[in-house]
Amino acid sequence: MIKTIIFDIGNVLVGFEWQAFFQKFGYSKEILQRIFKATVESAVWAEYDRGALSDEEIMDAFIANDPEIEKELRESLTNIQGMVVRYDYAIPWVKELKSKGYQVLVLSNFASRAYEDCQDALDFLPYVDGGILSFREKLIKPQPEIYQLIIDRYHLRAEECVFLDDTKVNLAAAEKFGMYTIHFIDQMQAKEELEKLGVI
């Protein structure tokens, strides 16, 4: 019997408008591609998510990946307001699940800067029952410790949890703990899969 619904945040309860965000600075397509390569596609991005490095250290690491675009990297990443966008369904969905008696938690590799700068897109958080954010714990999915942490902190039974994430490797790690999992494509598909599990 499912008692707890655990949501990833990124691309499940909020979206990331990378292209639209960077384009607001008037960058060329070439610069946009270089920004992506130096940041999102770099090995250090996981450290950004995990909160293992300070903002200054992260910026230095991104710049080291492409020193020629230091100005653009500093300009675009100093304030990322507008990169994270709300999904209108987030609050109603959380409220719906809670009204039916489910505990609702989040388990997310959400970067500290995004969390600080994009609170308007995270307006569903007051409605959830808690959760684990990677940058606060210095852990990151799919590290097993982060799944164990949410189980221990909220006194969960894994077999009574369903975890929704858009990344298969994170879901595979949750399955090893005995959780039900849903690979999130969109809300309608996820709700259909929740119904199949008896979550209505």
FENLIN-V266458 format. One line per field, one symbol per residue. ss: DSSP state (A for helix, B for strand, O for the rest). phi: phi as a letter, one per 30 degrees, with the letter a starting at -180 (. if undefined). burial: I if it has 24 or more other C-alpha atoms within 12 Angstrom, else O. Layout:
# FENLIN-V266458
ss->???
phi->???
burial->???
This chain:
# FENLIN-V266458
ss->OOOBBBBOOBOOOBBBOAAAAAAOOOOOAAAAAAAAAAOOOOOOAAAAAAOOOOAAAAAAAAAAAOAAAAAAAAAAAAOOOOOBBBOOAAAAAAAAAAAOOOBBBBBBOOOAAAAAAOAAAAOOAAAOOOBBBAAAAOOOOOOAAAAAAAAAAOOOOAAABBBBBOOAAAAAAAAAOOOBBBBOOOAAAAAAAAAAOOOO
phi->.dbbcccdcdiccbcbcedddddddidddddedddeddceccddedddddidbdeddddddddddaedceedddddcdbcejdcbdcddededddddddcjddcbcbbdcdddddddbeddcddedcdckkbceddchbbdceedddddddddchccedccbccbccddddddddddjddbbddcadddddddddddicb
burial->OIIIIIIIIIIIIIIIOIOOIIOOOOOOOOIIOIIIOIIIOOOIIIIIIIIIIOIOOIIIIIIOIIOOIIOIIIOIIOOIIIIIIIIOOIOOIIOOIOOOOIIIIIIIIIIIIIIOOIOOIIIIIOOIIOIIIIIIIIIIIIIOOIIIIIIOOIOIOIOIIIIIIIIOOIIIIIIOIOIIIIIIOOIOOIIOOIOOOOIO
